[in-house]
Amino acid sequence: MKLIGVLGGTSWPSTMLPYRLLNEEVERRCGAHHSARIALYSIDYHAIRTAYSHDWSVIPGLLRREIETLLAFGPDCWMIANNTLHKIYDTIAPDFTHAPPMAHAIRLVRDDLVARGARRVLLLGTRFTMEDGYYADPLRAAGLEVEVPVEADRATIGAIQTRLANGENDPAFTAWFATLIADHAARGCEAVILGCTELPLAIRAASSALPLVDPLVLQCRACVDLALAG
């Protein structure tokens, strides 16, 4: 089994998810007592997170150094367990042309939705992810119609995401998202993208009126594909 690299630490609650998902996927495919070989690098997110609000120009250099640290562990494939950082990664990707394969969240989401035959999808995430084109534009280029919640709902999602990232969860979060998703299903959406790594902590398939497209799940499956390939 090859080594899977995970860049995490952008919130500790969400960083636990890929560790669990990777191991569950390996056990499902290989049987009991098998577990994933993982190099999990949990970064100190403070410098990057604070730069979002005042100086994006410093983030590529910060992210580059963190990726280089992860790759120094020698993974055979890797992933970034954060959606927003994919926007930054795309600007520095030419620096990593000789790196091992990377499971790119947005490309995997695009390919999954196209394979499903979806036409109209709901994008949930941080306010930035919902409002910036870095996530929606590649999906629209593939022929998908991407819908985002109205301003008031985007503000509520942002507030819930902050609390989830701080380790706080509440059954009311799940109920609120269930109502939001049902409303968009009634307007013709065919799937919902969980475009923030904290959202799977609060959004459950059992209470969702739409199929969930979880980038973390897709990334972990892609990494396990690579890790188990001959």
C-alpha positions, 0 to 999 in steps of 0.5 A: 500500500502506497503512502497518502499525504494529507495537508490538514490543520485548517480546523482540527474538527475537520482534519479528523474527517479525512483520517477516518474516511481514508481508513474506512475506505481501505478497510472496506476494500481490503478487509479487517485489520487493514488501515491506510498508510497516511502522512497527516501534516497538520499545519498552524493555520493562523498565518494563512487564515488571518491573511484572508482578510488583509493580504492574499498576496502572502498566502501562496508563499505560505501554502507553498512552504506547507506543501513542501513540508508535506511532500518531504514525507514522501507520499505517493499521492496527496490531498489538501483537506481545505476547499479555499486553499485550492484557489491558492494551490491552482496559482502555484501548481506549476511549482509542483509539476513533478510532485506525486498526483494530487486529488483536486477537490473541485475537479473531482466534484466536477467529474462526479456531477457530470457522471451523475448527469446533474444539471443544477446543483446547490453550492454550500461553503464559506461565504468566500467559497459561495461568492467567489468563482474559483469553485463555481466557474469550473462547474459552470464551464462543464455545463452545470448550473450552480446555485448559492443561497441568498445573502441571509442564508450565506451569513447563517452558514458562515456563522455555523461554519465558524462554530463548527471549526471551533469544535461546537456542534448542535443538532439545530445546525443539522435541522437548519441545513435540512430545511435549507436543502429542502427549499433548494430541492423544491426549486430544482436543484439535484445535488448539494456540494459540501464545499467546506470541510466543516459542513459534513459535521452538520449535514447528514445524508439521512436528513438531506432532500438532495444527494450529498457531494462531499469533496473530502469523500471524493478526495479520499476515494481518489487517494485510496485508488492511487494507494492501492494501484499496482 
